[in-house]
Amino acid sequence: MNGCDLDETSRSATEARLLGLEAERALASQAGDRTGDWVTSDPDCASERLFRNYTPHRMRVIGPPRDFRMRLRVGWSGSMALLRFNTGVELSQVPTGRFILVTTQVSGWSEIDTQGQSFSGGPGLMVVDSARSPVRKRFSADSERLHLRLGIAALDGLYERLTGKAPARPLEFAPCIRPETAMHARWQSVVRMVLSCTAPSAGHDSSPGPAPVVPDLLRRQLEETAMLMLLTGHEHSGTEQMAGTPAAPAPRHVRAAEEFMRANAGEPLTLAEIAEAAGVSIRTLTAGFRNFRDQSPMQQLRDIRMAAARDDLLQGTGTGGRGTGSVADIALRWGFGNFGRFAGDYRRRYGETPSETLRRR
């Protein structure tokens, strides 16, 4: 075990229990959605539902099977949920690379094995499932956990905006947010903020019924707040890069080349054309990109086109609403003629295939 172990008599435990009550109220207000509250006494059906909502896994009932009853209460477009089983259960989860899951224990007890570490705790224990790390979890019969799911593609994109470059490798987060720390308190605050936008407004209309739908813009802002807090306040594989000395401003010709590439990303640009637009030689341009962007101009152009293709995939259409929205059409529109290579590079960068992005638009 390690320093993540949590004494359930702590202040963090009390706060977590209160958080669980707030989550119960907020998610119950969305019961008008038929998929929002799901209950079963069949372990196979429970496992299938967890697979659909989260990741491939192996579920083993370790408590009295007759007491098994899974309740999954989901809200906030599937990104937030309360989960309990009513008997001891073990889950061995296989990562998909699509999202991270931050879990707050609101009642009962959990034991976690992941990334070569083991820890346990009661209410207040916070666990971060990285997108690419297997994890095994064991839950007590009275265990209930509050989940907040964040897409890895959006997380990587925010990291790139913060640092000026994509992660050198897929981000891996420390598996536990330590109790009685500033980050622990901040995460509870973020979750409360999300719950406050999920629950119906207090004091005006106490009649039963589903809560108003959270506007997409507000949802994206809250998700970005949560992701920003994780990236800046919690340890991960890119922490050192984020903490380093900010890079010196790129010279004018590098910035001019980037502006030209963004404005003409859909055209079959050559290195000579880019250098001419920037007003320097190919050699000077290449050296500038190596020194200030740690890549070649053509690699930067490929990144710009990849981001543009992702925007089209998320919209399911062409730029400005023109053109068809198939993966092949979008790839060709942005200069990716080798579909296999495009799909592979896209998945490494965004944690999902182009088809998966298109399906969730």
MOSULZI-V713118 format. One record per backbone hydrogen bond with DSSP energy under -0.5 kcal/mol. NH is the residue of the N-H (numbers start at 1). CO is the residue of the C=O. If there is no record, write none. Layout:
nh=NH co=CO
nh=NH co=CO
This chain:
nh=5 co=2
nh=6 co=120
nh=8 co=6
nh=10 co=7
nh=14 co=10
nh=15 co=11
nh=16 co=12
nh=17 co=13
nh=18 co=14
nh=19 co=15
nh=20 co=16
nh=21 co=17
nh=22 co=18
nh=23 co=19
nh=24 co=20
nh=25 co=21
nh=26 co=22
nh=27 co=23
nh=28 co=24
nh=29 co=25
nh=30 co=27
nh=31 co=28
nh=33 co=30
nh=34 co=32
nh=36 co=33
nh=38 co=72
nh=40 co=70
nh=43 co=41
nh=46 co=42
nh=47 co=43
nh=48 co=44
nh=49 co=45
nh=50 co=46
nh=51 co=47
nh=52 co=48
nh=53 co=49
nh=54 co=50
nh=58 co=92
nh=60 co=90
nh=62 co=60
nh=62 co=88
nh=63 co=88
nh=67 co=64
nh=68 co=65
nh=69 co=85
nh=70 co=40
nh=71 co=84
nh=72 co=38
nh=73 co=71
nh=73 co=82
nh=74 co=36
nh=74 co=72
nh=75 co=80
nh=79 co=76
nh=80 co=75
nh=81 co=147
nh=82 co=73
nh=83 co=145
nh=84 co=71
nh=85 co=143
nh=86 co=141
nh=89 co=139
nh=90 co=60
nh=91 co=137
nh=92 co=58
nh=93 co=91
nh=93 co=135
nh=94 co=56
nh=97 co=131
nh=100 co=150
nh=101 co=129
nh=102 co=148
nh=103 co=101
nh=103 co=127
nh=104 co=146
nh=105 co=103
nh=105 co=125
nh=106 co=144
nh=107 co=144
nh=110 co=121
nh=111 co=138
nh=112 co=119
nh=113 co=136
nh=114 co=117
nh=115 co=134
nh=117 co=114
nh=119 co=112
nh=121 co=110
nh=122 co=6
nh=124 co=105
nh=125 co=122
nh=126 co=177
nh=127 co=103
nh=128 co=175
nh=129 co=101
nh=129 co=127
nh=130 co=128
nh=133 co=130
nh=134 co=132
nh=135 co=93
nh=136 co=113
nh=137 co=91
nh=138 co=111
nh=139 co=89
nh=140 co=109
nh=143 co=140
nh=144 co=107
nh=145 co=83
nh=146 co=104
nh=147 co=81
nh=147 co=145
nh=148 co=102
nh=149 co=79
nh=150 co=100
nh=152 co=98
nh=153 co=98
nh=155 co=151
nh=156 co=152
nh=157 co=153
nh=158 co=154
nh=159 co=155
nh=160 co=156
nh=161 co=157
nh=162 co=158
nh=163 co=159
nh=164 co=160
nh=174 co=235
nh=177 co=126
nh=178 co=176
nh=181 co=178
nh=185 co=181
nh=186 co=182
nh=187 co=183
nh=188 co=184
nh=189 co=185
nh=190 co=186
nh=191 co=187
nh=192 co=188
nh=193 co=189
nh=194 co=190
nh=195 co=191
nh=196 co=192
nh=197 co=193
nh=197 co=194
nh=198 co=194
nh=198 co=195
nh=199 co=195
nh=204 co=201
nh=205 co=201
nh=211 co=29
nh=219 co=215
nh=220 co=216
nh=221 co=217
nh=222 co=218
nh=223 co=219
nh=224 co=220
nh=225 co=221
nh=226 co=222
nh=227 co=223
nh=228 co=224
nh=229 co=225
nh=230 co=226
nh=231 co=227
nh=232 co=228
nh=233 co=229
nh=234 co=230
nh=237 co=172
nh=239 co=236
nh=242 co=238
nh=243 co=239
nh=244 co=240
nh=244 co=241
nh=254 co=251
nh=255 co=251
nh=256 co=252
nh=257 co=253
nh=258 co=254
nh=259 co=255
nh=260 co=256
nh=261 co=257
nh=262 co=258
nh=263 co=259
nh=264 co=260
nh=265 co=262
nh=267 co=264
nh=269 co=267
nh=274 co=270
nh=275 co=271
nh=276 co=272
nh=277 co=273
nh=278 co=274
nh=279 co=275
nh=279 co=276
nh=280 co=275
nh=285 co=281
nh=286 co=282
nh=287 co=283
nh=288 co=284
nh=289 co=285
nh=290 co=286
nh=291 co=287
nh=292 co=288
nh=293 co=289
nh=294 co=289
nh=294 co=290
nh=295 co=289
nh=300 co=296
nh=301 co=297
nh=302 co=298
nh=303 co=299
nh=304 co=300
nh=305 co=301
nh=306 co=302
nh=307 co=303
nh=308 co=304
nh=309 co=305
nh=310 co=306
nh=311 co=307
nh=312 co=308
nh=313 co=309
nh=314 co=310
nh=315 co=311
nh=316 co=312
nh=317 co=312
nh=318 co=323
nh=321 co=318
nh=322 co=319
nh=330 co=326
nh=331 co=327
nh=332 co=328
nh=333 co=329
nh=334 co=330
nh=335 co=332
nh=336 co=331
nh=337 co=335
nh=339 co=337
nh=342 co=338
nh=343 co=339
nh=344 co=340
nh=345 co=341
nh=346 co=342
nh=347 co=343
nh=348 co=344
nh=349 co=345
nh=350 co=346
nh=351 co=347
nh=357 co=353
nh=358 co=354
nh=359 co=355
nh=360 co=356
nh=361 co=358
